[in-house]
Amino acid sequence: MIKEEIENQIVLGKKNLKEELKSFFQEHSFQRIFLVAGSSFSKLPIGKELQELFSELGIAFYHFSDFRANPRLEEVEEGIQAFSTFRGDSILAVGGGSALDTAKCIKLFTGLSKDSPYLEQEYRENDISLLVHPTTAGTGSESTPFAVIYQNGEKCSVEHESIYPKYRIEDARSLRSLPLYQKKATLLDALSHAMEAIWSKYSNEDSRAYGQRAISLILMNYKAYLSLENEKDAKNLGGAAALEGPSKQVLESIAEAANLAGKAIAVTKTTAGHALSYKLGSIYQLPHGLATAMVNRALYPFMCREKSRMTDPENLLFLAKCFLAETEEEGARRYREILEDLEILPTLSVQEGDLENLVAAVNPERLSNHPIALREEDIRLLYKEILGGE
């Protein structure tokens, strides 16, 4: 079914964004749009244009921004109450993964019983339209049936085909103004998605094709993308000149890479690169993309050494060729060279007991997609390398 959802997603903004959005809202007769976006929404190019469009079309909207990075279940519950009070007829999410995941959960949980925990109920489809626009290039949430929220400090994964966004807005202008550190961290998230979808136990022709294209676009464009941070017109996001020529192509290519990587993990789900990153990110307060990169930096060469244990070792050679390498080991070296080039990996301040906490926190269910059955000694070895930075 996911392949069908991917193929049927309706994309707006390929030609004339404002005119396409105007026609879309008129065609669907939306009158009360529940907007899930951060407090900086009105400063975004698309934010200004959407508010003008709402005014022109007489569309009422409610701006819900009471969520944090790594959104909490209670924040989603507040969103559900606000959506109900506002009596929205659709949900529009604009932002990074946190905004999109919050919106997905508001859509999914609305209509479920309030008398039992949402996360324990059987999910079902509803007729609430969900339109999303990613303003970062990393999570790929705009093209997955997954969402992540936190309950009592613990990460909870939500999955249902009904939260695969049916409508997506393409507009890469917001990537221009992202802080350099955030650009790098989100880029690494997309790269991890592409890599893991290729080596996953459930890798197939589709996931490999999406992953290969995503890695190719990243390799071709990441240096130019990061250098755009210093351009003089970086703040002039509203003008036509802000997205012309090579700059336009670079930003759109990076946005496409993140989207393709999201499609790839929609097919396979993530692997040990993510499963081992969650507690790591929590302990050392690391952005998600950076935590996955630190894990995959150790995991990739480990898999090369242990490829005889893989369900399909040919996937490692396929991945190596995506990195323009001839052997599995050379592919792992090329990946490490990219991480070194980004100059973002930190030296961790390791405390006594951290290693044991990390090993104990790994959820075996989250390792089920990995192509090697990782033993406790494997996990301990990987964490030792990650913590030591070697």
Rosetta blueprint (number, residue, H / E / L):
1 M L
2 I H
3 K H
4 E H
5 E H
6 I H
7 E H
8 N H
9 Q L
10 I E
11 V E
12 L E
13 G L
14 K L
15 K L
16 N L
17 L H
18 K H
19 E H
20 E H
21 L H
22 K H
23 S H
24 F H
25 F H
26 Q H
27 E H
28 H H
29 S L
30 F L
31 Q L
32 R E
33 I E
34 F E
35 L E
36 V E
37 A E
38 G L
39 S L
40 S L
41 F H
42 S H
43 K H
44 L L
45 P H
46 I H
47 G H
48 K H
49 E H
50 L H
51 Q H
52 E H
53 L H
54 F H
55 S H
56 E H
57 L H
58 G L
59 I L
60 A E
61 F E
62 Y E
63 H E
64 F E
65 S L
66 D L
67 F L
68 R L
69 A L
70 N L
71 P L
72 R E
73 L H
74 E H
75 E H
76 V H
77 E H
78 E H
79 G H
80 I H
81 Q H
82 A H
83 F H
84 S H
85 T H
86 F H
87 R L
88 G L
89 D L
90 S E
91 I E
92 L E
93 A E
94 V E
95 G E
96 G L
97 G H
98 S H
99 A H
100 L H
101 D H
102 T H
103 A H
104 K H
105 C H
106 I H
107 K H
108 L H
109 F H
110 T L
111 G L
112 L L
113 S L
114 K L
115 D L
116 S L
117 P L
118 Y H
119 L H
120 E H
121 Q L
122 E L
123 Y L
124 R L
125 E L
126 N L
127 D L
128 I L
129 S E
130 L E
131 L E
132 V E
133 H E
134 P E
135 T L
136 T L
137 A L
138 G L
139 T L
140 G L
141 S H
142 E H
143 S H
144 T L
145 P L
146 F E
147 A E
148 V E
149 I E
150 Y E
151 Q E
152 N L
153 G L
154 E E
155 K E
156 C E
157 S E
158 V E
159 E E
160 H L
161 E H
162 S H
163 I H
164 Y L
165 P L
166 K L
167 Y E
168 R E
169 I E
170 E L
171 D L
172 A H
173 R H
174 S H
175 L H
176 R H
177 S H
178 L L
179 P L
180 L H
181 Y H
182 Q H
183 K H
184 K H
185 A H
186 T H
187 L H
188 L H
189 D H
190 A H
191 L H
192 S H
193 H H
194 A H
195 M H
196 E H
197 A H
198 I H
199 W H
200 S L
201 K L
202 Y L
203 S L
204 N L
205 E H
206 D H
207 S H
208 R H
209 A H
210 Y H
211 G H
212 Q H
213 R H
214 A H
215 I H
216 S H
217 L H
218 I H
219 L H
220 M H
221 N H
222 Y H
223 K H
224 A H
225 Y H
226 L H
227 S H
228 L H
229 E H
230 N H
231 E L
232 K H
233 D H
234 A H
235 K H
236 N L
237 L L
238 G L
239 G L
240 A H
241 A H
242 A H
243 L H
244 E L
245 G H
246 P H
247 S H
248 K H
249 Q H
250 V H
251 L H
252 E H
253 S H
254 I H
255 A H
256 E H
257 A H
258 A H
259 N H
260 L H
261 A H
262 G H
263 K H
264 A H
265 I H
266 A H
267 V H
268 T H
269 K L
270 T L
271 T L
272 A H
273 G H
274 H H
275 A H
276 L L
277 S H
278 Y H
279 K H
280 L H
281 G H
282 S H
283 I H
284 Y H
285 Q L
286 L L
287 P L
288 H H
289 G H
290 L H
291 A H
292 T H
293 A H
294 M H
295 V H
296 N H
297 R H
298 A H
299 L H
300 Y H
301 P H
302 F H
303 M H
304 C H
305 R H
306 E L
307 K H
308 S H
309 R H
310 M L
311 T L
312 D L
313 P L
314 E H
315 N H
316 L H
317 L H
318 F H
319 L H
320 A H
321 K H
322 C H
323 F L
324 L L
325 A L
326 E L
327 T L
328 E H
329 E H
330 E H
331 G H
332 A H
333 R H
334 R H
335 Y H
336 R H
337 E H
338 I H
339 L H
340 E H
341 D H
342 L H
343 E L
344 I L
345 L L
346 P L
347 T L
348 L L
349 S L
350 V L
351 Q L
352 E L
353 G L
354 D H
355 L H
356 E H
357 N H
358 L H
359 V H
360 A H
361 A H
362 V L
363 N L
364 P H
365 E H
366 R H
367 L H
368 S L
369 N L
370 H L
371 P L
372 I L
373 A L
374 L L
375 R L
376 E H
377 E H
378 D H
379 I H
380 R H
381 L H
382 L H
383 Y H
384 K H
385 E H
386 I H
387 L H
388 G H
389 G L
390 E L
